[in-house]
């Protein structure tokens, strides 16, 4: 879905974080674009997070133009596998993309656990963490199942980020894993690790 900036009453395309006016690309900063000395607002970045479509949220992320009024804790509903789930913003410029040094503009989480058969009953079949997170049922089947049930526009827009996890079996060795979806760790949820 293309987004537009209104310049002199005419809507112009936004691409790569720039407003394209008659073949010239103008920078967008703070939800505004400067064209020939006049400041114009870029329409979609003024909306409240919950009022935006997922396509608008994706475009804001891809153009790296996250409005200041979108905050950690903001929620929007997404229909997944026939059920509605509240999705929360839990980070801004927090997670590093797996394919380079840039950070993801937004990090999301499900407000509540995903229901039905989309996720998993346990992390491992033997109830231990031998092999670490990347050998877990969550990583190998549960989360890919959730991703596959998301709207196709969202699926194709989610990029992998680096997450740190124990290699398992009570080891203190930490490895970096590439993930599109991930559960929060015990220490993130409870503040401790047992």
N, C-alpha and C positions, 0 to 999 in steps of 0.2 A: 504494500500500500504506500503510495507516494504521499509525502506531506508537503505542505505549501506554506510560504510566507507571503503575507499581503504587502505589496509595495505599491503605493499610489493607487490602491483599489484593485490591483491586478494580482492574481495568485500566481506565484512562481515556484517551481520545483525546488526541493531541498535534496541534495545528494552529497554524501561524504562529509557532512557537517557544514556545507556551504549552500547559500541561496544562489541559484542560477538565474541571473537576470539578463536577458538578451545575449546569451552566450558568455557572459562574464560571471565568475564565481566570487561571491562575497562571503567573508567569514561570518559565522554565527557565534555569538558569545553571550552567555547569560540569557538565552532565549530571545536575543535581538540580533538584527543584522544591520550593518551600516552600508547604505547605498548612496553614493554621490553626496556625502555629508549629512544625510538624513537617516535617523534611526527608525527601524521598523521592527515590530514584534513578530516572532514566529509563533503562529497560532497554537499548535498542539502542546507546547511546553507550558502554557498557562493553566491547563486543566489540573484538577485534583487527580491524584493517582487512580483512585477508584473509578473516576468518570472516564478514563481513557480506555480505548479498546486495547486488546493485547497487541494488535498491529501497531498502534501508536506507541506503546511502551517499547516494543522491539525497535521501532525507528529511532526513538529517543536514545536507546542504548547504542544502536549501531552508529548514530551520528555523534555519540558521546556528548549529548546535550540533556543531561538529567536536571530538571528544574530544582531549584533550591527548596520549593515547597513539597517535594516528594521526600519523605523522611522514613527512617527506620521505624517500623511498627505500622506503616500504612498497609492496607489490605485491599485485595481485589479478588473476586471470585473467578475460578476457572472450572469448567465442566470437564471431568476426566472419567472415562468409563461410565458415563451416564449419571454420575453424581457430581454435585457442586462442592468445591473445596475452597476455603479461604487461603489465599497465598499472601504471605507477609514479606515486606522488605526487611532484611536483617543486616544488610551491609551496603555501604556505598564506597566504591573503589577499594574493596577489601581483598578480594581473591585475585591471584595472579593467573592469567590465562596459561594453559599448558603449552601453547605454541609460541610463546614469547614473553617478554617482560612487562607487557601492558596489564593493567588491572581491569577486571570486569566492572562496569559502571554500577551495576546492581547485583546483589546476591539475594536470593529468595528462599523461603522455607514454607512448607505446609504448616498452617496454623494448628491443625490436628493431624493425627495419624491417618494415612490413607487406608481406607476400608476394603473389604471384600478380598478377592484373591489377587489383587494387583501387587501386593507387597510380599511380606515374608513372615513366618512365625518365629524363626530364630535366625541368628547370624550364621550358625554352622550346624550341620546335621548331628554332630557329636556334642554340642553344647560347650565346646571349647573354642578358643580362637587360634588354633594351630593353622599356620599358613597366612595369618593376618587378614586384614580387611579385604584385600583384593582377591582372596580365595573364598570369601563369605558368600552365602546365598543372597544376601542383600545386593552385593556388587555384581555377581554373575547372573542373577535371574530376576530378583525382586525389583530393583530400580530400573533395569531395562524394560521390564513389563510396564511400570508406571510411565516411563518416557514414551513408550509405544502407544499408550492410551491418551496421551495429551493431544491437543489440537495440532494438526500438521504444521501450521505456521509457527507455533511455539517450539515444536520438536526441532525444526530446521534452524531455528535461531539460537538455541542453547549451545553454548561453547564450553568445552572442557576447561576446568581450572585445576590447579595443583592443591591437593590436600595432603596433610601429613598424618601418618598413622603408624602404630606399632607394627613390626613384622610378625607379631603374634607370639603365642606360647609363652607369655609372661616376660618377653624380651623387652629391654629398654631401648633397643635399636629402633630408630624412626626412619621410615621410608616416605618418599613422595609419590603419590598416586594421582593419575589423571582421571577426573570424574566430571560427568555432566550433571548428575544428581548424586547426593550424598546425605547420609544421616548425620545429625550433629553428634559429636563425641560425648562420652560420659562426662568429661570435665567441662564441656561447654554447657551441658544441661544441669549437672549437679554441682559443679564447682570443685569436685574431687575426682580422683581416679582410684578405684579399688579393684 
